[in-house]
């Protein structure tokens, strides 16, 4: 199984505050033990690296690079089809409150769907009703 990790899950697992970090690491370990692999995109990397780069935090930067280089993590390409699907998501779907999905959320969801991921792992409850992929909210 290939599960797409939302950026918040990666951030929690790498540098999150203790309750979030432990939850994210435990859930990733549980999925991995069940044979799951994980997908992210270069957009995920962009979002994750802003903080360590702006703070010149080499240790944190290295922690992220280790995460991204793990054998169970693969990068899905952000192709033209992903951007078109993201536009459709923004045009045709909305959070429960009626507001359109953000560009970031639409791009991550589109990447996951286009890559054939079986689930999208997040901690964003607003995404839980997205119909095109199984959304798993961090337990």
LUMVO-785646 format. One record per residue: residue number from 1; z, x, y of N, C-alpha, C in turn. Coordinates in nm, 2 decimals. Atoms other than C-alpha are relative to their C-alpha. Layout:
! residues N
[site NUM [Z X Y] [Z X Y] [Z X Y]] ...
! end
This chain:
! residues 139
[site 1 [0.00 0.08 -0.12] [0.00 0.00 0.00] [0.00 0.09 0.12]] [site 2 [0.01 -0.07 -0.13] [-0.08 0.12 0.35] [0.06 -0.09 0.11]] [site 3 [-0.07 0.07 -0.11] [0.15 0.00 0.63] [-0.02 0.07 0.13]] [site 4 [0.02 -0.06 -0.14] [0.08 0.06 1.00] [0.14 -0.01 0.06]] [site 5 [-0.13 -0.01 -0.07] [0.39 0.18 1.19] [-0.03 -0.02 0.15]] [site 6 [0.00 0.02 -0.14] [0.42 0.04 1.54] [0.07 0.12 0.06]] [site 7 [-0.06 -0.12 -0.07] [0.51 0.31 1.79] [0.15 0.00 0.01]] [site 8 [-0.15 0.01 -0.01] [0.87 0.18 1.83] [0.06 0.05 -0.13]] [site 9 [-0.06 -0.04 0.13] [0.93 0.24 1.46] [0.00 0.16 -0.01]] [site 10 [0.01 -0.14 0.00] [0.81 0.60 1.49] [0.11 0.06 0.09]] [site 11 [-0.09 -0.05 -0.10] [1.02 0.66 1.80] [0.15 -0.02 -0.06]] [site 12 [-0.13 0.02 0.06] [1.33 0.50 1.63] [0.03 0.11 -0.11]] [site 13 [-0.02 -0.09 0.11] [1.28 0.72 1.32] [0.02 0.15 0.04]] [site 14 [-0.01 -0.14 -0.04] [1.24 1.04 1.51] [0.11 0.03 0.10]] [site 15 [-0.10 -0.03 -0.10] [1.47 1.01 1.81] [0.09 -0.12 0.04]] [site 16 [-0.08 0.12 -0.03] [1.63 0.67 1.81] [0.15 0.02 0.01]] [site 17 [-0.15 0.00 0.00] [1.99 0.60 1.89] [0.04 -0.03 -0.15]] [site 18 [-0.05 0.01 0.14] [2.20 0.60 1.57] [-0.03 -0.13 -0.08]] [site 19 [0.03 0.11 0.09] [2.18 0.24 1.46] [-0.15 -0.03 -0.02]] [site 20 [0.15 0.02 0.02] [1.80 0.21 1.52] [-0.06 0.11 -0.08]] [site 21 [0.06 -0.11 0.08] [1.73 0.56 1.38] [0.03 -0.02 -0.15]] [site 22 [-0.04 0.02 0.14] [1.92 0.49 1.06] [-0.07 -0.12 -0.06]] [site 23 [0.07 0.11 0.05] [1.76 0.15 1.02] [-0.15 0.04 -0.03]] [site 24 [0.14 -0.04 0.02] [1.41 0.29 1.07] [-0.02 0.10 -0.11]] [site 25 [0.01 -0.10 0.10] [1.46 0.59 0.85] [0.02 -0.06 -0.14]] [site 26 [-0.03 0.06 0.13] [1.61 0.38 0.57] [-0.11 -0.09 -0.04]] [site 27 [0.10 0.09 0.04] [1.34 0.12 0.58] [-0.13 0.08 -0.04]] [site 28 [0.12 -0.09 0.04] [1.06 0.39 0.58] [0.02 0.06 -0.13]] [site 29 [-0.03 -0.06 0.13] [1.23 0.56 0.29] [-0.01 -0.11 -0.11]] [site 30 [0.01 0.11 0.10] [1.26 0.22 0.10] [-0.15 -0.03 -0.03]] [site 31 [0.14 0.03 0.02] [0.89 0.15 0.16] [-0.07 0.11 -0.08]] [site 32 [0.06 -0.11 0.06] [0.79 0.50 0.06] [0.04 0.01 -0.15]] [site 33 [-0.04 0.00 0.14] [1.00 0.48 -0.26] [-0.08 -0.11 -0.08]] [site 34 [0.08 0.11 0.07] [0.80 0.16 -0.34] [-0.15 0.04 0.00]] [site 35 [0.14 -0.04 0.01] [0.47 0.36 -0.32] [-0.08 -0.02 0.13]] [site 36 [0.08 0.03 -0.12] [0.38 0.27 0.04] [-0.03 0.14 0.07]] [site 37 [0.05 -0.11 -0.09] [0.19 0.51 0.27] [0.00 -0.06 0.14]] [site 38 [-0.01 0.05 -0.14] [0.19 0.48 0.65] [-0.12 0.05 0.08]] [site 39 [0.11 -0.02 -0.09] [-0.08 0.46 0.91] [0.05 0.00 0.14]] [site 40 [-0.02 0.00 -0.14] [-0.07 0.54 1.28] [-0.13 0.03 0.06]] [site 41 [0.12 -0.04 -0.07] [-0.33 0.61 1.54] [0.03 0.11 0.10]] [site 42 [-0.02 -0.10 -0.10] [-0.38 0.88 1.80] [0.06 -0.07 0.12]] [site 43 [-0.07 0.07 -0.11] [-0.26 0.61 2.05] [0.15 0.00 -0.03]] [site 44 [-0.14 -0.02 0.04] [0.07 0.62 1.86] [0.05 0.13 0.04]] [site 45 [-0.04 -0.14 -0.04] [0.08 0.99 1.91] [0.02 0.01 0.15]] [site 46 [-0.01 0.00 -0.15] [0.01 0.95 2.28] [0.13 -0.06 0.05]] [site 47 [-0.12 0.06 -0.05] [0.29 0.71 2.33] [0.13 0.08 -0.04]] [site 48 [-0.12 -0.07 0.04] [0.54 0.92 2.13] [0.02 0.13 0.07]] [site 49 [-0.01 -0.13 -0.06] [0.46 1.25 2.30] [0.03 0.00 0.15]] [site 50 [-0.02 0.00 -0.15] [0.50 1.14 2.66] [0.14 0.05 0.03]] [site 51 [-0.14 -0.04 -0.03] [0.88 1.18 2.66] [0.03 0.15 -0.03]] [site 52 [-0.03 -0.15 0.02] [0.90 1.53 2.50] [-0.08 0.09 0.09]] [site 53 [0.09 -0.08 -0.09] [0.61 1.66 2.71] [0.06 -0.01 0.14]] [site 54 [-0.05 0.01 -0.14] [0.76 1.52 3.04] [0.13 0.07 0.01]] [site 55 [-0.13 -0.07 0.00] [1.10 1.67 2.95] [-0.01 0.14 -0.04]] [site 56 [0.02 -0.13 0.05] [0.95 1.99 2.82] [0.10 0.03 -0.12]] [site 57 [-0.09 -0.01 0.12] [1.15 1.93 2.50] [-0.07 0.04 -0.12]] [site 58 [0.08 -0.05 0.11] [0.99 2.15 2.25] [0.05 -0.04 -0.14]] [site 59 [-0.05 0.04 0.13] [1.23 2.06 1.97] [-0.04 -0.14 -0.04]] [site 60 [0.04 0.14 0.03] [1.16 1.69 2.00] [-0.15 -0.01 -0.02]] [site 61 [0.14 0.00 0.02] [0.79 1.76 2.03] [-0.03 0.05 -0.15]] [site 62 [0.02 -0.05 0.14] [0.81 1.96 1.70] [0.05 -0.11 -0.10]] [site 63 [-0.04 0.10 0.09] [1.00 1.67 1.54] [-0.11 -0.11 -0.02]] [site 64 [0.11 0.10 0.01] [0.72 1.43 1.62] [-0.12 0.06 -0.08]] [site 65 [0.12 -0.06 0.07] [0.45 1.67 1.50] [0.03 0.01 -0.15]] [site 66 [-0.04 0.00 0.14] [0.65 1.71 1.17] [-0.02 -0.14 -0.06]] [site 67 [0.02 0.13 0.04] [0.65 1.33 1.14] [-0.15 -0.03 -0.03]] [site 68 [0.14 0.03 0.01] [0.28 1.30 1.20] [-0.08 0.08 -0.11]] [site 69 [0.06 -0.08 0.10] [0.20 1.58 0.96] [0.05 -0.02 -0.14]] [site 70 [-0.05 0.03 0.13] [0.39 1.43 0.67] [-0.11 -0.05 -0.09]] [site 71 [0.10 0.03 0.10] [0.19 1.38 0.35] [-0.02 -0.15 -0.01]] [site 72 [0.01 0.15 0.01] [0.26 1.00 0.36] [-0.05 -0.07 0.12]] [site 73 [0.05 0.06 -0.12] [0.12 0.95 0.71] [-0.15 0.04 0.02]] [site 74 [0.15 -0.02 -0.03] [-0.25 0.90 0.79] [-0.03 -0.06 0.13]] [site 75 [0.05 0.05 -0.12] [-0.43 0.85 1.11] [-0.12 -0.09 -0.02]] [site 76 [0.11 0.09 0.00] [-0.66 0.56 1.15] [-0.08 0.02 0.13]] [site 77 [0.08 -0.02 -0.12] [-0.95 0.60 1.39] [-0.01 -0.12 0.09]] [site 78 [0.02 0.11 -0.10] [-0.98 0.40 1.71] [-0.15 -0.01 0.03]] [site 79 [0.14 0.02 -0.01] [-1.34 0.30 1.67] [-0.04 -0.11 0.10]] [site 80 [0.05 0.11 -0.08] [-1.56 0.07 1.88] [0.05 -0.13 -0.06]] [site 81 [-0.04 0.12 0.06] [-1.48 -0.20 1.63] [0.15 -0.03 0.02]] [site 82 [-0.14 0.03 -0.03] [-1.11 -0.16 1.69] [0.02 -0.05 0.14]] [site 83 [-0.01 0.05 -0.14] [-1.15 -0.20 2.06] [-0.06 -0.14 0.02]] [site 84 [0.05 0.13 0.00] [-1.36 -0.51 2.01] [0.10 -0.10 -0.06]] [site 85 [-0.11 0.09 0.07] [-1.10 -0.66 1.77] [0.12 -0.01 0.10]] [site 86 [-0.11 0.00 -0.10] [-0.83 -0.57 2.03] [-0.03 -0.10 0.11]] [site 87 [0.04 0.09 -0.10] [-1.03 -0.76 2.29] [0.01 -0.15 -0.05]] [site 88 [-0.01 0.13 0.06] [-1.05 -1.06 2.05] [0.14 -0.04 -0.01]] [site 89 [-0.14 0.03 0.01] [-0.68 -1.04 1.99] [0.06 -0.04 0.13]] [site 90 [-0.05 0.03 -0.13] [-0.60 -1.04 2.36] [-0.06 -0.14 0.05]] [site 91 [0.06 0.12 -0.05] [-0.85 -1.32 2.42] [0.04 -0.13 -0.08]] [site 92 [-0.02 0.12 0.09] [-0.75 -1.55 2.13] [0.14 -0.02 -0.05]] [site 93 [-0.14 0.01 0.05] [-0.38 -1.48 2.06] [0.10 0.02 0.12]] [site 94 [-0.10 -0.02 -0.10] [-0.06 -1.49 2.26] [0.14 0.01 -0.07]] [site 95 [-0.14 0.00 0.04] [0.31 -1.42 2.22] [0.05 -0.15 -0.01]] [site 96 [-0.05 0.14 0.01] [0.52 -1.73 2.14] [0.02 -0.06 0.14]] [site 97 [-0.01 0.05 -0.13] [0.58 -1.77 2.51] [-0.13 -0.04 0.07]] [site 98 [0.13 0.03 -0.06] [0.21 -1.81 2.58] [-0.07 0.11 0.07]] [site 99 [0.05 -0.12 -0.07] [0.16 -1.47 2.74] [-0.10 0.07 -0.09]] [site 100 [0.09 -0.08 0.09] [-0.14 -1.27 2.61] [0.07 0.12 -0.05]] [site 101 [-0.05 -0.12 0.05] [-0.07 -0.98 2.39] [-0.03 0.12 0.10]] [site 102 [0.03 -0.12 -0.09] [-0.04 -0.65 2.58] [-0.12 0.08 -0.06]] [site 103 [0.10 -0.09 0.05] [-0.32 -0.40 2.55] [0.05 0.09 -0.11]] [site 104 [-0.05 -0.09 0.10] [-0.10 -0.17 2.36] [0.02 -0.07 -0.13]] [site 105 [-0.03 0.08 0.12] [0.01 -0.44 2.11] [-0.14 -0.03 -0.07]] [site 106 [0.13 0.04 0.05] [-0.35 -0.56 2.07] [-0.07 0.12 -0.07]] [site 107 [0.07 -0.12 0.05] [-0.48 -0.21 2.01] [0.06 0.04 -0.13]] [site 108 [-0.06 -0.04 0.13] [-0.22 -0.13 1.74] [-0.03 -0.10 -0.11]] [site 109 [0.03 0.10 0.10] [-0.27 -0.46 1.57] [-0.14 0.01 -0.05]] [site 110 [0.14 -0.01 0.03] [-0.65 -0.42 1.58] [-0.02 0.12 -0.09]] [site 111 [0.01 -0.12 0.08] [-0.62 -0.07 1.44] [0.05 -0.02 -0.15]] [site 112 [-0.06 0.03 0.13] [-0.40 -0.19 1.15] [-0.09 -0.09 -0.08]] [site 113 [0.08 0.09 0.06] [-0.63 -0.48 1.07] [-0.13 0.07 -0.05]] [site 114 [0.13 -0.07 0.03] [-0.95 -0.27 1.09] [0.01 0.10 -0.11]] [site 115 [-0.02 -0.10 0.10] [-0.80 0.00 0.87] [0.03 -0.06 -0.14]] [site 116 [-0.03 0.07 0.13] [-0.72 -0.26 0.60] [0.15 0.02 -0.04]] [site 117 [-0.14 -0.01 0.03] [-0.34 -0.21 0.62] [0.05 -0.13 -0.05]] [site 118 [-0.05 0.12 0.05] [-0.14 -0.46 0.43] [0.11 -0.06 0.08]] [site 119 [-0.11 0.05 -0.09] [0.14 -0.48 0.68] [0.01 0.08 0.13]] [site 120 [-0.02 -0.06 -0.13] [0.23 -0.40 1.04] [0.15 0.00 0.01]] [site 121 [-0.15 -0.01 -0.01] [0.59 -0.27 1.07] [0.04 0.02 0.14]] [site 122 [-0.04 0.00 -0.14] [0.76 -0.33 1.40] [0.14 -0.04 0.02]] [site 123 [-0.13 0.06 -0.03] [1.08 -0.42 1.57] [-0.01 -0.10 0.11]] [site 124 [0.03 0.09 -0.11] [0.91 -0.64 1.82] [-0.02 -0.15 -0.06]] [site 125 [0.00 0.13 0.06] [0.99 -1.00 1.72] [-0.12 -0.09 0.06]] [site 126 [0.11 0.08 -0.06] [0.71 -1.13 1.96] [-0.12 0.01 -0.09]] [site 127 [0.12 -0.01 0.08] [0.46 -1.00 1.71] [0.00 -0.07 -0.13]] [site 128 [-0.02 0.05 0.13] [0.60 -1.17 1.41] [-0.09 -0.12 -0.04]] [site 129 [0.08 0.11 0.03] [0.37 -1.47 1.44] [-0.15 0.03 0.00]] [site 130 [0.14 -0.04 0.00] [0.04 -1.27 1.46] [-0.06 -0.03 -0.14]] [site 131 [0.04 0.05 0.13] [-0.17 -1.43 1.19] [-0.09 0.09 -0.08]] [site 132 [0.10 -0.07 0.07] [-0.42 -1.16 1.09] [0.05 0.11 -0.09]] [site 133 [-0.06 -0.11 0.09] [-0.18 -0.92 0.91] [0.14 -0.04 -0.02]] [site 134 [-0.14 0.03 0.02] [0.16 -0.95 0.76] [0.08 0.09 0.09]] [site 135 [-0.08 -0.08 -0.09] [0.41 -0.84 1.02] [0.14 0.00 -0.06]] [site 136 [-0.13 -0.02 0.05] [0.73 -0.69 0.89] [0.09 0.05 0.12]] [site 137 [-0.10 -0.04 -0.10] [1.02 -0.68 1.14] [0.11 0.08 -0.06]] [site 138 [-0.10 -0.09 0.05] [1.26 -0.39 1.09] [0.13 -0.08 -0.03]] [site 139 [-0.12 0.07 0.04] [1.55 -0.53 0.89] [0.13 0.06 0.06]] 
! end
